[in-house]
Amino acid sequence: MLTSQIIMQVFHTKSKIVITCNKRLSPYLQQEVEALGYKITRSFSTGLELEGTLNDCIPLNLNLRCASQVLYLIKSFEAENPARLYKEVLEIEWEKLLDFTGYFSVSSNVDNETITTPLFANLKVKDAIVDRIKEIKGIRPDTGSDGNKAVVHLYWKEEKADIFIDTSGETLAKHGYRKIPGKAPMLEALACGTIMATGWDKKSPFVVPMCGSGTLAIEAALMATDKFPGLFRMNYSFMHILGYQEEVFFEERRKLKEKAKKDIDFKIVATDISEDAIDISKRNAKTAGVDHLIDFDVCDFADTEVPEGPGVVIFNPEYGERLGVHTKLEATYKRMGDFMKSKCKGYRGYIFTGNPDLAKKIGLKASRRIEFYNGKLDCRMLEYELYEGSKREPKISE
Ligand SMILES: C[S@@+](CC[C@H](N)C(=O)[O-])C[C@H]1O[C@@H](n2cnc3c(N)ncnc32)[C@H](O)[C@@H]1O
C-alpha cells in the first residue's frame, strides 16, 4: 500500500499503472504507449502495465487512441471474502485522496467465488470509503453511478484484490466526436486498432467504401493530422483527485494543439449507399474538425472513385447476426472482391468481418488474417495485396 506520506503525493509517486483496452487491441496500444516514451512491464490481451505517477496518467489519458481506462494502483491485498475486502478498503486514507466536494463512484472487475454480482463488491468498497470519511471528517460523501467525478476501481480475482484510482472515468475508447452513431458503428478505439494493423503510412490515399457513420475515415484523418483524443475532452477522473494541478493538464493540451496539423496532401475517401449514413458521417467529421479532409459520396461501393495507388482500402460490411445462409450478403462479399481486384490496383485491401462463411465469398486469397473482437464477437480483418496489372494478379482462392 502507498504510505501516508506518499498518498498525499500520488501525482509525483510511481506506482503500477494498468491501461485497459478492448480484447486484442493491446499490440496497438503498446505501440502508442511506447511512442510516448514509456516502458511496458507486462502486456496481456486486454491491456498492459507500466510504472508511473498520477501525473504520467495525464498524457496517457490524452494521447491514447486504443485505450479504455488508465488505472493507478493504490493498494494490493489478499481478500477471501467481502468482509476482508471492506476492512482493507477502510484502511486506505481516502480523506487524502478523493475530493469529496463532488461525488465518487466505484467500478469493478470481479472473479471471486463469494461474489455473485459485482454490484455487491462495489457496494462494499463504497461503504468502506463512506464509513471512513464519516468517521474522520464527520461528513457523508455523495456517491454516483457515472464516471464523471472521482472513480475507484476494484480488480478482484480469486483471493487477490487491487484497488486503483481510475484516472479516466468515462471510457477513453470513445473519442467524443461521434454525436450520432448510425447503424452498427465501430468503436473508435477498435477503428484505430484496425487502421494501425494495416500499417498505413498516413500519407497515401485511404478509402472507406461502406463508411457508415464515418468512424474509420474520421480516425484516419485524425491520425494523419496528429490530432489526439485529448483535444475533444475536458473532463477526466484524475481532475477529481486531491493534489491535481490543472497546469499539468493544460500544458499537455497545449502540446497536443501545437502538434495538430490542419491539412493533408492526399485523399481520404468515404462512401456509403445510404444518404443518411453520409449525412451522419459529415456531421461527425465536422465535430471532429476533419470534414474538409474527407471526400464524401453517396453511392454503391463499386462506384467509389479510387485515387491512384498505392493506398489502403478498408471495408467494414454488415456480416449478419449468425452464421448461415445470407444470399444477398454473399453476393455483396463477392462484389467487394471483384471491386478490389479491378479498381484498387496497387492498394492493400482490408475487409473486417465477423462471419468466416461470408469471407470465403470474397474470392481473393488473403495474405493475412488479423484477429480482433468487435464487442464479444470474434472477428477477422482480412488483408489482400492488390498488385498492379504488370505485377502478380491477386490470387484467386480455391
Ligand atoms: C456495418 S456498417 C459500417 C459501420 C461503420 N464502420 C461505422 O463505424 O459506422 C455497413 C455500412 O455499409 C453500407 N452498405 C451496405 N451495402 C452497401 C453497398 N452496396 N454500397 C455501399 N454501402 C453499402 C450500409 O449503409 C452501412 O452504413
The ligand as an ORCA input file, in Angstrom:
! r2SCAN-3c Opt
* xyz 0 1
  C     -21.518     -2.151    -40.582
  S     -21.960     -0.659    -41.335
  C     -20.429      0.243    -41.279
  C     -20.215      0.861    -39.928
  C     -19.053      1.825    -39.902
  N     -17.753      1.154    -39.865
  C     -19.174      2.781    -38.728
  O     -18.274      2.850    -37.892
  O     -20.219      3.441    -38.604
  C     -22.090     -1.094    -43.020
  C     -22.486      0.050    -43.964
  O     -22.472     -0.465    -45.285
  C     -23.445      0.248    -46.049
  N     -23.749     -0.524    -47.271
  C     -24.432     -1.682    -47.383
  N     -24.483     -2.101    -48.673
  C     -23.799     -1.174    -49.403
  C     -23.473     -1.055    -50.775
  N     -23.873     -1.950    -51.675
  N     -22.721      0.000    -51.159
  C     -22.317      0.926    -50.259
  N     -22.606      0.871    -48.944
  C     -23.328     -0.175    -48.507
  C     -24.590      0.419    -45.097
  O     -25.416      1.514    -45.484
  C     -23.880      0.633    -43.759
  O     -23.762      2.016    -43.484
*
